[in-house]
């Protein structure tokens, strides 16, 4: 007996502990430990990095909750023995690219009280002698085939309480053309976040319902941290699901992208590190599924993003959901202001933006694809869930929480915003605007009158968030929301010219649609093209399925064209708006017209908005026009307007009148009414960002004398009550002194392209006046 004990102790003395154990945590004796194998991919390592936030310490009143939190995170790599195969997988340490900017100590977390559940038969029992306190090492390892994690517990005597958990990893076998299988190894180091009152949980350990609703959980509902399973497969293209990604020919690259995303969630502590097994209806009622969304970036990077199924999110897990974004006309106005003021300009991107906000309600997620919980003993009738700490992409409230978080930061840095334009921020000095910033979720454009303002602001933001500057590619192009932005600067690096185009976007979607460009068109639609009412009784589709297929294709084409018309191509606006009306029943003749517009867009994809420094006597000009009774079905008139700020086209719209007009004069009045409706909102924006002064007047350019007289004179003609009200409103706006009206020739009416299918001669004259066609 003594010989057996001696042999056992001798074997144990040669076992290298997986973790450096801390003796400072009084209850660390119940902590668990898991090691990690992470794919070290340089091209995506920066994506997974982000600033962190400390978790709250729990009071004695929350003692049950402490069972779900580790006492310390320590992810130092160690060689792990494989008991099944006898092989050893060596884990090499590799620091993330941006980790140097976020060096600090591991976060101190509340202690864990282990579950008293018995281990499954597959778990081996070790008699290794352990110190009185232990720590948890959580390592989310994904990628490459045959990577499997076995849970091993150590116990002393006959106690069923676990004292440690170790990880056994088989040597990964990579699916490559090489005959040699080389394991991909790295470690992910969790660092302590910088303190931030807007980016951390309560420091006093008391989580209130308004900041973070924490539900007490019984000890039976807490189990071991998870590991990530691997899968192998083989197809090509952008996968739509996790399984497709793992079966694709690029499965290793997608796996690396998935691992990088999971690293971000672990470092940001998006969810509590321990899964929860429960049948509590309150918890399961607040739990939602997740899915993976994949993309291949313009620079060749493979991107995987874990998103929550917000479409299935229970109503009791959110309240307010509205999150503002940067409107296209505001973004163009920022570009215009940078050129007009000769300012400095930079573009930035926030990494894992939504993970920087703290959830204000209880939300749980089911294990994502790639997270292996198969080895956990789940009693019948219970489910495995994770409790979210932070905003996750896909949650209905995630966008709002992120916007509020960043808005608070910018406010403390010195920026202010208007409730009318919540995604636009300005900084003032001595009453003048000196910096202007626009946000579209995690994309930021930033212009200021000095480089020091930009650098100081970015330095302050980097103390709390991970962000990177977007540099121009080899062709001198910056990408912003699908727009190719080309910037020319002077010797002082100030902006002197900006061009906005969508050449690459248009060519890509036309190519993806499989449209053959066998003819060059000079106009989007044939001159005077109109399509009469469709007789749906004439069955043009053989089945309901054929109709649905045609609808999907038609709407896909229209959606792609509509984005170009909205962002940089006003010459497409009328054609796309007109054809979009028939999305419910895409007649073959209309489908042919859609393809014609796509061919036109492709052959003119080099057309661009060009903003140069220029002096103009009119700070704001607006061209308005209408095509009387243009629609042959409803006989409503088509209105359009174009707004220029400091000589730059920044806003345009094409829209039918809500009421049928009885004369061309009335139609022109409604075009002016629609334009001034928009200008009553847009003028304060231009004043807010410093593009124009408060006393600046807007010049309306109209090609109808009767419509002008109806606005500026005191006479009222015979009209229906609805139009009389609109005419009275026009007179009221004119008397405020914010507007002045000028008559122009119809040949110079730029808004004409927004109201009808124009002739080739008109197109060749007007389009070069609006867009740079070189």
Residue pairs with C-beta under 8 A, 6 or more apart in sequence:
8 127
9 129
12 126
12 127
12 128
12 129
15 126
15 128
16 78
16 79
18 33
18 35
18 78
18 80
18 137
18 164
18 166
18 167
19 33
19 35
19 74
19 76
19 78
19 134
19 135
19 137
20 74
20 76
20 135
21 28
21 130
21 131
21 133
21 134
21 135
22 28
22 71
22 72
22 133
22 134
22 135
23 131
23 132
23 133
24 133
25 31
25 71
25 72
25 111
25 133
25 135
26 111
26 133
27 71
27 111
27 112
27 113
27 133
28 71
28 72
28 111
28 112
28 133
28 134
28 135
29 132
29 133
29 134
29 163
30 111
30 112
30 113
30 114
30 134
30 161
30 163
31 70
31 71
31 72
31 111
31 112
31 114
31 133
31 134
31 135
31 136
32 70
32 112
32 114
32 134
32 136
32 162
32 164
32 165
32 224
32 225
33 134
33 135
33 136
33 137
33 164
33 165
33 166
34 136
34 137
34 138
34 139
34 149
34 165
34 167
34 224
34 225
34 227
35 75
35 77
35 78
35 80
35 91
35 137
35 139
35 166
35 167
35 169
36 75
36 77
36 91
36 137
36 138
36 139
36 140
36 141
36 187
36 188
37 89
37 91
37 139
37 141
37 147
37 169
37 172
37 183
37 184
37 185
37 186
38 139
38 140
38 141
38 142
38 185
38 186
38 187
38 188
38 259
38 263
39 142
39 143
39 144
39 184
39 186
39 255
39 256
39 259
39 260
40 92
40 94
40 184
40 185
40 186
41 253
41 256
41 257
41 259
41 260
42 97
43 300
43 301
43 302
44 256
44 257
44 260
44 301
44 302
44 303
45 96
45 97
45 98
45 260
46 96
46 97
46 98
46 351
46 468
47 257
47 260
47 261
47 264
47 301
47 303
47 351
47 352
48 96
48 259
48 260
48 261
48 262
48 263
48 264
48 267
48 352
49 96
49 97
49 98
49 99
49 102
49 264
49 267
49 351
49 466
50 264
50 267
50 268
50 351
50 352
50 355
50 356
50 465
50 466
51 102
51 193
51 194
51 196
51 199
51 268
51 356
51 464
51 465
51 466
52 102
52 107
52 190
52 191
52 192
52 193
52 267
52 268
52 269
53 193
53 196
53 199
53 200
53 201
53 268
53 269
53 356
53 358
53 390
54 107
54 108
54 192
54 193
54 195
54 200
54 201
54 203
55 69
55 107
55 109
55 110
55 201
55 269
55 389
56 201
56 202
56 203
56 204
56 205
56 206
56 207
56 212
57 108
57 109
57 110
57 205
58 65
58 66
58 69
58 110
58 205
58 207
59 205
59 206
62 205
62 207
62 214
62 216
63 113
64 216
64 217
64 218
64 219
65 110
65 214
65 215
65 216
65 217
66 110
66 111
66 112
66 113
67 112
67 113
67 114
67 115
67 217
67 219
67 222
67 274
68 112
68 217
68 222
68 272
68 274
68 276
68 387
69 109
69 110
69 111
69 112
69 272
69 273
69 274
70 109
70 112
70 135
70 136
70 138
70 225
70 273
70 274
71 109
71 110
71 111
71 112
71 135
71 136
72 106
72 108
72 109
72 135
72 136
73 106
73 107
73 109
73 135
73 136
73 137
73 138
73 190
73 273
74 106
74 135
74 136
74 137
75 137
75 138
75 139
75 187
75 188
75 189
75 190
76 93
76 137
76 187
77 91
77 92
77 93
77 185
77 187
78 91
79 88
79 89
79 90
79 91
80 88
80 89
80 91
80 166
80 167
80 168
80 169
81 88
81 168
82 88
82 89
82 168
82 169
82 170
82 171
83 124
83 150
83 152
83 168
84 150
84 168
84 170
85 170
85 171
87 170
87 171
88 171
89 169
89 170
89 171
89 172
89 183
89 185
90 183
90 185
91 185
91 186
91 187
92 185
92 186
92 187
93 186
93 187
93 189
94 186
94 187
95 189
96 188
96 189
96 263
98 466
99 189
99 191
101 462
101 466
102 191
102 193
102 194
102 466
103 191
104 191
104 192
104 193
104 194
105 191
105 192
106 190
106 191
106 192
107 190
107 192
107 193
107 269
112 136
112 222
112 274
113 219
113 222
114 161
114 162
114 222
115 162
115 219
115 220
115 222
115 223
116 160
116 161
116 219
116 220
117 160
117 220
117 223
117 377
118 160
119 125
119 151
119 153
119 160
119 162
120 375
120 377
122 150
122 375
123 150
123 151
123 152
123 153
124 150
124 152
124 153
125 153
125 154
125 155
126 152
126 153
126 154
126 155
126 164
126 166
127 154
127 155
127 156
128 154
128 164
129 156
130 154
130 156
130 163
130 164
134 163
134 164
136 225
136 273
138 225
138 266
138 273
139 167
139 187
139 188
139 227
140 188
140 226
140 227
140 228
140 259
140 262
140 263
140 265
140 266
140 371
141 147
141 149
141 169
141 227
141 228
141 259
142 228
142 229
142 230
142 255
142 258
142 259
142 262
142 370
143 172
143 184
143 228
143 230
143 252
143 255
143 256
143 258
143 259
144 172
144 173
144 174
144 175
144 183
144 184
144 230
144 232
144 252
144 255
145 172
145 173
145 174
145 175
145 230
145 231
145 232
146 170
146 171
146 172
146 173
146 230
147 169
147 170
147 172
147 229
147 230
148 169
148 170
148 229
149 167
149 168
149 169
149 227
149 372
149 375
150 167
150 168
150 375
151 165
151 167
151 224
151 375
152 165
152 166
152 167
152 168
153 162
153 163
153 164
153 165
154 162
154 163
154 164
154 166
155 161
155 162
155 163
156 163
165 224
167 227
171 181
171 183
172 181
172 183
172 184
172 230
173 181
174 181
174 182
174 183
174 184
174 252
175 232
175 234
175 251
175 252
176 252
184 252
184 256
188 263
188 266
188 267
190 266
190 267
191 267
193 199
193 200
194 463
194 464
196 463
196 464
198 405
198 408
198 409
198 412
198 464
199 356
199 358
199 405
199 409
199 464
199 465
200 358
201 207
201 211
201 212
201 358
201 389
202 208
202 211
202 212
207 213
207 214
210 360
211 358
211 360
212 358
212 359
212 360
212 389
213 360
213 361
213 362
214 362
215 280
215 282
215 283
215 362
217 276
217 278
217 280
217 283
220 277
221 276
221 277
221 278
221 280
222 274
222 276
222 277
223 274
223 275
223 276
223 277
223 376
223 377
224 274
224 275
224 376
225 273
225 274
225 275
226 275
226 367
226 371
226 372
226 373
226 376
227 372
228 259
228 262
228 370
228 371
228 372
229 370
229 371
229 372
229 374
230 255
231 243
231 246
231 247
231 251
231 370
232 246
232 247
232 251
233 243
233 244
233 246
233 247
233 248
233 251
234 247
234 248
234 249
234 251
235 244
235 247
235 248
235 249
236 248
236 249
236 250
237 248
238 294
238 295
238 296
239 245
239 247
239 248
239 254
239 294
240 294
241 291
241 292
241 369
242 258
242 291
242 292
242 369
242 370
243 369
245 251
245 254
245 255
245 258
245 292
245 294
245 304
246 254
246 255
248 254
250 302
253 302
254 294
254 302
254 304
256 302
257 294
257 301
257 302
257 303
257 304
258 292
258 304
258 370
260 304
261 304
261 305
261 306
262 306
262 370
264 270
264 351
264 352
264 355
265 271
265 306
265 355
266 273
268 352
268 355
268 356
268 390
269 389
269 390
270 355
270 388
270 389
270 390
270 392
271 365
271 386
271 387
271 388
271 389
271 390
272 386
272 387
272 389
275 367
275 373
275 376
275 384
275 385
275 386
276 283
276 364
276 384
276 385
276 386
276 387
277 376
277 378
277 379
277 382
277 383
277 384
278 284
278 382
278 383
278 385
279 381
279 382
279 383
282 362
283 362
283 364
283 385
284 364
284 383
284 385
285 314
285 316
286 314
286 316
286 317
286 361
286 362
286 363
286 364
287 363
287 364
287 365
287 366
287 383
287 385
288 308
288 309
288 310
288 312
288 313
288 314
288 317
288 363
288 364
288 365
288 366
289 308
289 309
289 312
289 365
289 366
290 306
290 307
290 308
290 309
290 365
290 366
290 368
290 369
290 392
290 394
291 306
291 307
291 309
291 368
291 369
291 394
292 304
292 305
292 306
292 307
292 368
292 369
292 370
293 304
293 305
293 307
294 302
294 303
294 304
294 305
295 303
295 305
296 302
296 303
297 303
298 473
298 479
299 473
305 393
306 368
306 392
306 393
307 392
307 393
307 394
308 363
308 365
308 392
308 393
308 394
308 395
308 398
309 394
310 394
310 395
310 396
310 398
313 363
313 395
313 396
316 361
317 361
317 362
317 363
318 361
318 395
318 396
318 397
319 361
319 397
320 397
320 400
321 396
321 397
321 399
321 400
322 400
323 399
323 400
323 402
323 403
323 441
324 403
324 422
324 423
325 423
325 439
325 440
325 441
326 423
326 424
326 438
326 439
326 440
327 423
328 566
328 567
329 643
329 650
329 651
329 682
330 421
330 423
330 424
330 438
330 685
331 438
331 440
331 445
331 480
331 481
332 500
332 609
332 648
332 649
332 650
332 651
333 645
333 650
333 651
333 685
333 686
333 689
333 691
334 424
334 436
334 438
334 445
334 447
334 689
335 445
335 485
335 498
335 500
335 611
335 648
336 498
336 611
336 645
336 646
336 648
336 650
336 691
337 343
337 436
337 447
337 689
337 690
337 691
338 344
338 345
338 436
338 447
338 495
338 498
339 495
339 496
339 497
339 498
339 611
339 612
339 613
339 648
340 611
340 613
340 645
340 646
340 648
340 691
341 447
341 449
341 690
342 490
342 494
342 495
342 496
342 613
343 436
343 447
343 448
343 449
343 494
343 495
344 447
344 448
344 449
344 450
344 451
344 454
344 493
344 494
344 495
345 445
345 446
345 447
345 487
345 495
345 498
346 445
346 446
346 447
346 454
346 458
346 469
347 443
347 444
347 445
347 446
347 469
347 470
347 478
347 480
347 485
348 443
348 444
348 446
348 458
348 467
348 468
348 469
348 470
349 442
349 443
349 444
349 467
349 468
349 470
350 356
350 406
350 442
350 443
350 444
350 465
350 466
350 467
351 442
351 465
351 466
351 467
351 468
352 466
353 402
353 406
353 441
353 442
353 465
354 390
354 391
354 392
354 393
354 395
354 398
354 399
354 401
354 402
354 442
355 390
355 391
355 392
356 390
356 391
356 402
356 405
356 406
356 464
356 465
357 390
357 391
357 398
357 401
357 402
357 404
357 405
358 389
358 390
358 391
358 401
358 405
359 388
359 389
359 390
359 391
359 395
359 397
359 401
360 397
360 401
361 397
362 387
363 387
363 388
363 392
363 395
364 385
364 386
364 387
364 388
365 385
365 386
365 388
365 392
366 383
366 384
366 385
366 386
367 373
367 384
367 385
367 386
373 384
376 384
378 384
388 395
391 397
391 398
391 401
391 402
392 398
399 441
402 441
402 442
403 422
403 423
403 439
406 439
406 465
407 417
407 422
407 425
409 460
409 461
409 464
409 465
410 417
410 425
410 437
411 417
413 457
413 460
413 461
414 427
414 457
415 425
415 426
415 427
415 435
415 437
415 457
416 425
416 426
416 427
416 428
417 423
417 424
417 425
417 426
418 424
418 684
418 688
420 681
420 684
420 685
420 688
421 685
421 688
423 438
423 439
423 440
424 436
424 437
424 438
424 439
424 685
424 688
424 689
425 436
425 437
425 438
425 439
426 433
426 435
426 436
426 437
426 688
426 689
426 690
427 433
427 434
427 435
427 436
427 437
427 448
427 453
427 457
428 434
432 690
433 689
433 690
434 448
434 449
434 450
434 453
435 446
435 447
435 448
435 449
435 453
435 454
435 457
436 446
436 447
436 448
436 689
436 690
437 444
437 445
437 446
437 447
437 457
438 444
438 445
438 446
440 481
443 480
443 481
444 467
445 480
446 454
446 457
446 458
447 495
448 454
451 493
458 467
458 469
461 467
470 478
470 479
470 480
471 478
472 478
472 486
472 487
473 479
476 486
476 487
477 484
477 485
477 486
477 504
478 484
478 485
478 486
478 487
479 485
481 567
482 502
482 505
482 563
482 567
483 500
483 501
483 502
483 505
483 567
483 568
484 500
484 501
484 502
484 503
484 504
484 505
484 608
485 498
485 499
485 500
486 498
486 499
486 501
487 495
487 497
487 498
488 495
488 496
488 497
488 498
489 495
489 496
490 496
496 612
496 613
497 610
497 611
497 612
497 613
498 610
498 611
499 608
499 609
499 610
499 611
499 772
500 567
500 568
500 608
500 609
500 611
501 568
501 605
501 606
501 607
501 608
501 609
502 564
502 567
502 568
502 569
502 605
503 605
503 606
503 608
505 563
505 564
506 564
506 601
506 602
506 605
507 602
507 605
509 560
510 517
510 598
510 599
510 601
510 602
513 556
513 557
513 560
513 598
515 595
515 598
515 599
515 602
517 599
517 602
517 603
519 599
520 599
520 603
521 596
521 599
521 600
521 603
522 600
522 760
522 763
522 764
523 600
523 757
523 758
523 759
523 760
523 763
524 571
524 572
524 574
524 575
524 576
524 596
524 597
524 600
524 601
524 757
525 574
525 575
525 578
525 593
525 596
525 597
525 757
526 757
527 757
527 758
527 759
527 760
528 756
528 757
529 593
529 757
530 631
530 632
530 757
531 582
531 587
531 589
531 590
531 593
532 632
532 633
533 633
534 582
534 585
534 587
536 585
540 587
540 588
541 547
541 550
547 585
550 586
550 591
551 583
551 584
551 585
551 586
553 586
553 591
554 582
554 583
554 586
554 590
554 591
554 594
555 583
557 594
557 595
557 598
558 576
558 579
558 580
558 583
558 594
561 572
561 575
561 576
561 594
561 597
561 598
561 601
562 576
562 580
564 572
564 601
565 572
565 573
565 576
565 577
566 573
568 607
568 608
568 609
569 601
569 607
569 771
570 642
570 649
570 652
570 753
570 754
570 770
570 771
571 604
571 607
571 753
571 763
571 767
571 770
571 771
572 597
572 600
572 601
573 640
573 652
573 653
573 654
573 753
573 754
574 638
574 640
574 654
574 753
574 754
574 755
574 756
574 757
575 593
575 597
575 757
576 597
577 654
577 655
579 590
579 593
579 594
579 597
582 590
586 594
604 773
606 773
606 774
607 767
607 771
607 772
607 773
608 771
608 772
609 648
609 649
609 771
609 772
610 771
610 772
611 648
612 647
614 646
614 647
616 646
616 647
618 644
618 699
619 645
619 646
619 686
619 691
619 692
619 693
619 696
620 643
620 644
620 645
620 679
620 683
620 686
620 692
620 696
620 697
620 698
620 699
621 643
621 644
621 698
621 699
621 701
622 641
622 642
622 643
622 644
622 675
622 679
622 698
622 699
622 700
622 701
623 641
623 642
623 644
623 701
623 744
623 749
623 750
623 751
624 639
624 640
624 641
624 668
624 671
624 672
624 674
624 675
624 700
624 701
624 702
624 751
625 639
625 640
625 641
625 668
625 671
625 702
625 703
625 749
625 751
625 752
625 754
625 755
626 637
626 638
626 639
626 640
626 657
626 661
626 664
626 667
626 668
626 670
626 671
626 755
627 637
627 638
627 667
627 755
627 756
628 637
628 661
628 663
628 664
628 667
629 635
629 636
629 637
629 660
629 661
629 667
630 636
630 637
630 638
630 656
630 755
630 756
631 637
631 638
631 656
634 656
634 660
635 660
636 656
636 657
636 658
636 659
636 660
636 661
637 656
637 657
637 660
637 661
637 667
637 670
637 671
638 654
638 655
638 656
638 657
638 754
638 755
638 756
639 654
639 655
639 656
639 657
639 667
639 670
639 671
639 674
639 675
639 755
640 652
640 653
640 654
640 655
640 671
640 751
640 752
640 753
640 754
640 755
641 652
641 653
641 671
641 674
641 675
641 678
641 751
641 754
642 649
642 651
642 652
642 750
642 751
642 754
642 770
643 649
643 650
643 651
643 652
643 675
643 678
643 679
643 682
644 650
645 686
645 691
645 692
646 691
646 692
649 770
651 678
651 682
652 751
652 754
653 674
653 678
653 754
654 754
654 755
655 674
657 667
657 670
657 674
659 670
659 722
659 723
661 667
661 670
661 723
664 704
665 704
665 706
665 707
665 710
666 719
666 723
668 702
668 703
668 704
668 706
668 707
669 707
669 710
669 711
669 723
669 726
669 727
669 730
670 723
670 726
671 702
671 707
671 751
672 700
672 702
672 707
672 711
672 730
673 726
673 729
673 730
675 700
676 700
676 730
676 733
676 739
679 698
679 739
680 733
683 692
683 698
683 738
686 692
686 696
687 693
687 694
687 696
697 737
697 738
697 739
697 740
698 738
698 739
698 740
699 739
699 740
699 741
699 742
700 739
700 740
700 741
700 742
701 742
701 744
701 749
702 708
702 741
702 742
702 743
702 744
703 743
703 744
703 745
703 746
703 749
704 743
705 743
708 741
708 743
709 715
710 717
710 727
710 730
711 727
711 730
711 731
711 734
711 741
712 731
712 734
712 741
714 731
716 724
716 727
716 728
719 727
733 739
734 741
746 752
747 765
750 766
750 769
750 770
752 758
752 762
752 766
753 762
753 763
753 766
753 767
753 770
758 766
767 773
